[in-house]
Amino acid sequence: MRTRAVVGVLSGVLALAALGVPGADAVTKYTDVKNIVVNGGKPVALGVSGSVSVPVSMAVSVATHGADATLYHGAWPEATDAYVNPAKTCAGRTGDYTCTMNFTFTALKTVKKNADAGTWGVYASAVGNANAEKVLPFAFNVVRAAKLTTDASPEPAKYGGTITVTGRLTRANWETGQYQGNINQQVQLQFRDSNAGAYTTVKTVTSGTDGALKATVPALASGSWRWVFAGTNTTGAATSAADDVVVK
């Protein structure tokens, strides 16, 4: 694994300093690799196909030989379940600077097990006149992408009658390559009046068998209905397309 070679370099530098080798002090002025941000602070959501680009930025001090990072799942470094290296590392330069790298997560390749969803960490390092390494075991989440559907009926509806809104919540299964029903999840039913600009939550429903959703509401105004799922630390958020109902 490429980044582990950096660990060896740092260990060697420390050994030189301990032995009092001339010039060792010049390369052991340790400073932090800091302000590490993965994907703009948002979870990385993966479905059952395609790839997503994940940007990572970090502040580096005087790394004349370059900076690097690895995104990983599991315990660092021996028991890592999955890891991703950048497409291109940051070249060395003098002075303080921001290192920005891009990582590619590919469905069913970068993540192969549903257990790969959840908290991921970052191992970051810089080598040069100042050396540093940092491990952030709880840096960001990788989640299974979710989908929601909505169907509101009857269309049109009679004023004072009942509107039934159904739907289904599913999420990516990285082991089968399919989307499957996501049960026992809290999902909000939201409504936007035709004359209003914002959605409001009307009910909260728990997804049932195969992710099924159902709610009944009084038909009092024409407008749009949708389902909204906030997501969890292993499953992404989702908002369904709206279904409009005219009330007469």
KEKE-3310 file (N, C-alpha, C; in steps of 0.2 Angstrom, whole numbers, plus 5000, padded with zeros to 4 digits):
npx = (5004:5004:5004:5009:5023:5026:5025:5036:5046:5044:5047:5060:5066:5063:5071:5084:5085:5084:5097:5105:5110:5119:5111:5098:5089:5084:5075:5065:5056:5041:5025:5007:4997:4982:4965:4957:4946:4933:4924:4917:4911:4900:4891:4897:4888:4883:4877:4871:4878:4890:4902:4908:4916:4926:4931:4945:4952:4966:4976:4994:5010:5025:5030:5041:5043:5030:5013:5000:4986:4975:4959:4950:4941:4938:4950:4965:4982:4982:4970:4962:4947:4942:4950:4954:4965:4971:4968:4979:4993:4998:5010:5027:5031:5037:5033:5017:5002:4987:4982:4974:4965:4958:4947:4941:4926:4919:4904:4901:4914:4924:4917:4911:4904:4889:4892:4902:4897:4895:4905:4920:4938:4952:4969:4982:4997:5013:5028:5045:5054:5047:5038:5024:5010:4993:4979:4963:4950:4936:4930:4921:4906:4902:4888:4874:4865:4849:4832:4816:4798:4783:4765:4750:4732:4714:4715:4707:4704:4690:4684:4686:4686:4696:4713:4725:4741:4754:4770:4787:4802:4818:4835:4852:4859:4874:4879:4871:4869:4857:4842:4834:4820:4819:4816:4806:4810:4809:4800:4795:4780:4777:4769:4765:4756:4747:4747:4757:4774:4783:4787:4778:4779:4768:4764:4773:4779:4782:4792:4786:4784:4795:4799:4787:4776:4763:4749:4735:4726:4716:4707:4710:4716:4722:4738:4755:4762:4775:4787:4800:4816:4827:4839:4853:4867:4872:4864:4859:4851:4835:4823:4807:4800:4788:4770:4756:4740:4724:4712:4694)
npy = (4994:5011:5022:5018:5017:5030:5031:5023:5032:5042:5036:5033:5045:5049:5040:5044:5056:5053:5046:5057:5061:5072:5086:5081:5087:5097:5090:5086:5094:5094:5097:5099:5090:5097:5103:5095:5090:5081:5078:5090:5090:5082:5066:5052:5045:5030:5021:5006:5006:5015:5029:5040:5056:5061:5074:5079:5090:5098:5106:5110:5110:5116:5105:5099:5087:5083:5078:5067:5056:5043:5036:5026:5011:5003:4997:5006:5002:4989:4981:4985:4986:4992:5003:5019:5027:5043:5050:5058:5063:5077:5088:5092:5107:5123:5131:5135:5128:5123:5107:5098:5084:5071:5058:5042:5034:5018:5010:4994:4990:4998:4998:4983:4976:4977:4980:4989:5001:5016:5024:5031:5033:5045:5044:5054:5062:5071:5074:5080:5095:5098:5085:5076:5066:5060:5053:5051:5043:5044:5052:5054:5049:5034:5030:5019:5022:5029:5028:5035:5033:5041:5041:5049:5049:5050:5057:5070:5075:5075:5089:5089:5076:5061:5059:5047:5043:5034:5025:5020:5015:5012:5005:5004:4988:4983:4970:4962:4970:4976:4987:4987:4985:4996:4994:4998:5012:5030:5041:5056:5063:5076:5091:5104:5118:5124:5137:5141:5143:5134:5117:5108:5097:5084:5071:5058:5043:5025:5015:5000:4982:4977:4991:4998:5012:5022:5033:5042:5057:5072:5080:5095:5106:5110:5104:5098:5082:5073:5061:5061:5056:5056:5050:5039:5035:5025:5024:5034:5050:5054:5061:5060:5062:5074:5072:5079:5084:5089:5097:5098)
npz = (5000:4995:5004:5016:5014:5017:5031:5034:5030:5039:5051:5050:5050:5063:5070:5066:5072:5085:5087:5086:5073:5063:5056:5057:5065:5056:5048:5057:5062:5067:5061:5061:5049:5045:5047:5039:5026:5020:5005:5006:5019:5018:5017:5008:4995:4988:4974:4965:4954:4943:4947:4960:4962:4975:4984:4994:5005:5014:5026:5024:5030:5025:5016:5008:5000:4996:4999:5005:5006:5013:5012:5022:5028:5043:5055:5056:5053:5050:5050:5039:5031:5018:5007:4999:4988:4982:4966:4961:4970:4981:4974:4980:4989:4995:5010:5018:5013:5004:5002:4989:4984:4974:4975:4969:4971:4967:4964:4970:4968:4975:4987:4992:5001:5011:5024:5023:5023:5033:5046:5040:5039:5039:5034:5034:5027:5027:5019:5021:5024:5035:5044:5045:5051:5052:5059:5057:5063:5063:5052:5041:5032:5023:5013:5009:4994:4994:4988:4984:4981:4976:4976:4975:4978:4976:4960:4951:4968:4980:4989:5006:5006:5006:5004:4998:5001:4995:4994:4992:5000:4996:4996:4991:4988:4991:4989:4981:4970:4968:4972:4987:4998:5012:5028:5043:5045:5048:5039:5032:5027:5016:5012:4999:4997:4983:4982:4990:4995:5001:5007:5020:5034:5036:5041:5050:5045:5047:5038:5030:5026:5014:5012:5011:5011:5018:5019:5025:5022:5025:5011:5008:5001:4985:4979:4981:4985:4994:4999:5012:5017:5030:5031:5037:5047:5039:5028:5014:5012:5005:4994:4987:4970:4967:4968:4961:4967:4963:4971:4971)
capx = (5000:5008:5005:5013:5030:5027:5026:5043:5050:5044:5050:5067:5068:5063:5077:5090:5085:5086:5104:5109:5113:5119:5106:5092:5084:5081:5069:5061:5052:5035:5019:5001:4992:4976:4959:4955:4938:4931:4918:4913:4908:4894:4892:4898:4883:4885:4871:4873:4882:4893:4907:4908:4922:4926:4937:4948:4957:4970:4982:5000:5016:5032:5031:5044:5043:5024:5008:4996:4981:4971:4953:4949:4936:4940:4955:4971:4982:4982:4964:4957:4942:4942:4953:4955:4970:4970:4970:4985:4995:5000:5017:5030:5032:5039:5028:5011:4998:4981:4983:4968:4965:4951:4947:4935:4923:4915:4900:4902:4921:4927:4913:4908:4899:4885:4896:4907:4894:4896:4911:4927:4943:4957:4976:4985:5004:5017:5035:5049:5057:5043:5035:5018:5005:4988:4974:4956:4946:4929:4931:4916:4902:4900:4882:4871:4861:4842:4827:4809:4793:4776:4759:4744:4726:4712:4716:4707:4701:4684:4685:4683:4687:4702:4719:4729:4748:4758:4777:4792:4809:4823:4842:4857:4862:4881:4881:4867:4869:4850:4839:4830:4816:4822:4810:4807:4813:4805:4799:4791:4776:4776:4764:4765:4750:4748:4748:4762:4781:4787:4784:4778:4778:4761:4765:4779:4777:4787:4792:4784:4786:4798:4799:4781:4774:4756:4746:4729:4725:4710:4708:4708:4718:4726:4745:4760:4764:4781:4790:4807:4819:4833:4845:4856:4875:4874:4860:4859:4845:4831:4817:4804:4797:4781:4764:4751:4733:4719:4706:4689)
capy = (5000:5016:5027:5015:5019:5037:5029:5021:5037:5046:5032:5033:5052:5049:5036:5048:5062:5049:5045:5063:5062:5079:5088:5077:5092:5100:5087:5083:5100:5092:5101:5096:5091:5099:5106:5090:5091:5076:5078:5096:5088:5078:5059:5049:5040:5026:5016:5000:5007:5021:5031:5047:5059:5063:5079:5080:5096:5098:5111:5107:5115:5115:5098:5099:5081:5081:5076:5061:5054:5037:5035:5019:5008:4998:4999:5008:5001:4982:4977:4989:4982:4995:5009:5022:5032:5048:5049:5061:5066:5084:5088:5095:5114:5126:5136:5133:5128:5118:5101:5096:5078:5068:5051:5039:5028:5015:5005:4987:4989:5001:4995:4977:4973:4982:4982:4994:5007:5019:5029:5030:5037:5047:5044:5060:5063:5076:5073:5086:5099:5096:5079:5075:5061:5061:5048:5053:5037:5046:5058:5055:5043:5032:5027:5016:5027:5027:5030:5035:5035:5044:5041:5052:5048:5050:5063:5075:5073:5079:5093:5086:5069:5058:5057:5042:5044:5028:5026:5015:5017:5007:5007:5000:4983:4982:4963:4959:4974:4979:4991:4983:4988:4998:4993:5001:5019:5035:5044:5061:5065:5083:5094:5111:5121:5127:5144:5142:5141:5129:5111:5107:5090:5083:5065:5054:5036:5020:5010:4993:4977:4979:4998:5001:5018:5023:5038:5045:5064:5075:5083:5102:5110:5107:5105:5093:5078:5070:5058:5063:5052:5060:5046:5037:5034:5020:5025:5041:5054:5054:5064:5058:5067:5076:5070:5084:5082:5095:5096:5102)
capz = (5000:4994:5009:5021:5013:5020:5038:5035:5030:5045:5056:5049:5052:5070:5072:5065:5077:5092:5087:5085:5067:5061:5051:5058:5067:5050:5045:5062:5065:5065:5061:5059:5043:5048:5043:5034:5025:5015:5002:5008:5025:5017:5016:5001:4994:4982:4972:4963:4948:4943:4952:4962:4964:4982:4985:5000:5006:5020:5026:5025:5032:5023:5014:5001:4996:4995:5004:5003:5011:5011:5015:5024:5033:5047:5059:5053:5046:5048:5048:5035:5026:5012:5007:4993:4987:4977:4959:4961:4976:4980:4973:4985:4988:5001:5013:5020:5007:5005:4997:4987:4981:4972:4976:4966:4974:4962:4966:4969:4968:4981:4992:4990:5006:5015:5030:5021:5024:5039:5047:5037:5042:5034:5036:5030:5029:5023:5020:5019:5029:5041:5042:5049:5049:5056:5058:5059:5062:5062:5047:5036:5031:5016:5014:5003:4991:4995:4983:4987:4976:4979:4972:4979:4974:4969:4956:4957:4975:4982:4995:5012:5006:5009:4999:5001:4998:4995:4991:4994:5002:4995:4997:4987:4991:4987:4988:4976:4965:4967:4977:4991:5003:5018:5033:5050:5045:5049:5033:5032:5022:5016:5007:4998:4994:4976:4983:4995:4992:5005:5010:5027:5036:5038:5045:5050:5044:5048:5032:5032:5022:5008:5012:5009:5014:5016:5024:5023:5024:5022:5005:5009:4996:4979:4980:4979:4990:4993:5005:5013:5021:5032:5031:5044:5046:5034:5022:5012:5012:4999:4993:4981:4966:4970:4965:4962:4967:4962:4975:4969)
cpx = (5004:5009:5009:5020:5031:5028:5033:5048:5050:5047:5058:5070:5068:5070:5084:5091:5087:5093:5108:5113:5113:5114:5099:5087:5081:5075:5064:5057:5044:5029:5013:5000:4985:4971:4957:4948:4937:4924:4913:4910:4901:4896:4893:4893:4884:4879:4874:4877:4885:4899:4905:4915:4922:4932:4939:4953:4960:4975:4988:5005:5022:5033:5034:5044:5035:5019:5003:4991:4978:4965:4952:4943:4939:4946:4962:4977:4981:4975:4959:4953:4942:4946:4953:4961:4968:4972:4977:4986:4997:5008:5020:5031:5034:5033:5022:5006:4992:4982:4976:4968:4958:4952:4940:4933:4918:4911:4902:4910:4925:4924:4910:4904:4895:4888:4901:4904:4895:4902:4917:4932:4948:4964:4979:4993:5007:5024:5040:5053:5053:5039:5029:5014:4999:4983:4968:4951:4939:4928:4925:4912:4901:4893:4879:4865:4854:4838:4820:4804:4787:4771:4753:4738:4720:4715:4711:4703:4695:4686:4682:4684:4693:4707:4723:4736:4752:4765:4781:4799:4813:4830:4846:4859:4869:4883:4877:4867:4862:4848:4834:4826:4819:4816:4812:4811:4808:4805:4794:4786:4775:4771:4766:4759:4751:4749:4753:4769:4785:4783:4784:4777:4771:4761:4771:4777:4783:4786:4790:4787:4789:4799:4793:4779:4767:4753:4740:4728:4719:4712:4705:4710:4722:4734:4749:4762:4770:4783:4798:4810:4826:4839:4848:4864:4877:4870:4859:4852:4842:4825:4814:4802:4790:4776:4759:4744:4729:4713:4700:4683)
cpy = (5006:5020:5024:5016:5026:5035:5027:5027:5041:5042:5033:5040:5052:5046:5040:5054:5059:5048:5051:5064:5069:5081:5085:5082:5096:5097:5084:5089:5098:5097:5097:5096:5092:5102:5101:5090:5086:5077:5084:5095:5084:5070:5057:5044:5037:5021:5009:5000:5014:5023:5038:5049:5062:5068:5079:5086:5095:5103:5108:5112:5113:5108:5098:5093:5079:5079:5071:5060:5047:5038:5028:5018:5003:5001:5000:5006:4993:4979:4981:4985:4985:5001:5012:5027:5037:5047:5052:5064:5074:5084:5093:5103:5117:5130:5132:5133:5123:5113:5099:5090:5076:5061:5048:5033:5025:5010:4998:4985:4992:4999:4989:4974:4979:4984:4987:5001:5010:5024:5026:5035:5040:5047:5049:5060:5068:5074:5078:5089:5099:5090:5079:5069:5062:5056:5050:5047:5038:5052:5059:5048:5041:5028:5024:5021:5024:5031:5030:5036:5037:5043:5043:5051:5049:5057:5064:5072:5078:5083:5090:5079:5066:5057:5052:5043:5038:5030:5020:5017:5011:5010:5002:4994:4981:4975:4960:4964:4977:4983:4986:4987:4990:4999:4997:5008:5024:5040:5050:5062:5072:5085:5102:5113:5124:5134:5146:5140:5136:5123:5111:5099:5089:5077:5062:5047:5031:5016:5003:4988:4979:4987:5002:5007:5020:5028:5041:5052:5067:5080:5090:5107:5107:5108:5098:5089:5074:5066:5061:5059:5055:5056:5044:5037:5029:5020:5032:5044:5053:5058:5062:5063:5068:5073:5075:5081:5089:5093:5101:5102)
cpz = (5000:5000:5015:5021:5017:5028:5039:5035:5036:5051:5056:5051:5059:5073:5071:5070:5084:5092:5086:5079:5065:5055:5052:5061:5061:5047:5050:5065:5063:5066:5059:5052:5046:5043:5037:5033:5019:5012:5004:5015:5024:5016:5009:5000:4987:4981:4970:4956:4948:4948:4954:4964:4971:4983:4992:5000:5013:5020:5028:5026:5029:5021:5007:4997:4994:5000:5001:5008:5008:5015:5016:5028:5037:5052:5055:5057:5045:5046:5044:5030:5019:5012:5000:4993:4982:4970:4957:4967:4975:4980:4979:4984:4995:5003:5014:5014:5008:4999:4996:4983:4979:4972:4972:4969:4969:4965:4965:4968:4974:4987:4989:4995:5009:5021:5029:5022:5032:5040:5044:5040:5037:5038:5031:5032:5024:5024:5017:5024:5036:5039:5047:5046:5054:5054:5061:5058:5061:5058:5043:5035:5024:5017:5008:5001:4992:4989:4986:4981:4980:4974:4977:4974:4979:4966:4950:4963:4976:4988:5001:5012:5009:5003:5002:4997:5000:4993:4994:4995:5001:4996:4993:4991:4988:4986:4983:4970:4963:4973:4981:4996:5009:5023:5039:5050:5045:5043:5034:5026:5022:5010:5006:4994:4987:4977:4988:4992:4995:5007:5017:5028:5039:5043:5045:5050:5044:5042:5034:5028:5015:5007:5010:5014:5013:5022:5021:5026:5021:5016:5006:5005:4991:4981:4978:4985:4989:4999:5005:5018:5023:5031:5037:5042:5041:5027:5020:5012:5005:4999:4986:4976:4968:4965:4966:4962:4967:4967:4973:4974)
residu = (MET:ARG:THR:ARG:ALA:VAL:VAL:GLY:VAL:LEU:SER:GLY:VAL:LEU:ALA:LEU:ALA:ALA:LEU:GLY:VAL:PRO:GLY:ALA:ASP:ALA:VAL:THR:LYS:TYR:THR:ASP:VAL:LYS:ASN:ILE:VAL:VAL:ASN:GLY:GLY:LYS:PRO:VAL:ALA:LEU:GLY:VAL:SER:GLY:SER:VAL:SER:VAL:PRO:VAL:SER:MET:ALA:VAL:SER:VAL:ALA:THR:HIS:GLY:ALA:ASP:ALA:THR:LEU:TYR:HIS:GLY:ALA:TRP:PRO:GLU:ALA:THR:ASP:ALA:TYR:VAL:ASN:PRO:ALA:LYS:THR:CYS:ALA:GLY:ARG:THR:GLY:ASP:TYR:THR:CYS:THR:MET:ASN:PHE:THR:PHE:THR:ALA:LEU:LYS:THR:VAL:LYS:LYS:ASN:ALA:ASP:ALA:GLY:THR:TRP:GLY:VAL:TYR:ALA:SER:ALA:VAL:GLY:ASN:ALA:ASN:ALA:GLU:LYS:VAL:LEU:PRO:PHE:ALA:PHE:ASN:VAL:VAL:ARG:ALA:ALA:LYS:LEU:THR:THR:ASP:ALA:SER:PRO:GLU:PRO:ALA:LYS:TYR:GLY:GLY:THR:ILE:THR:VAL:THR:GLY:ARG:LEU:THR:ARG:ALA:ASN:TRP:GLU:THR:GLY:GLN:TYR:GLN:GLY:ASN:ILE:ASN:GLN:GLN:VAL:GLN:LEU:GLN:PHE:ARG:ASP:SER:ASN:ALA:GLY:ALA:TYR:THR:THR:VAL:LYS:THR:VAL:THR:SER:GLY:THR:ASP:GLY:ALA:LEU:LYS:ALA:THR:VAL:PRO:ALA:LEU:ALA:SER:GLY:SER:TRP:ARG:TRP:VAL:PHE:ALA:GLY:THR:ASN:THR:THR:GLY:ALA:ALA:THR:SER:ALA:ALA:ASP:ASP:VAL:VAL:VAL:LYS)
# end
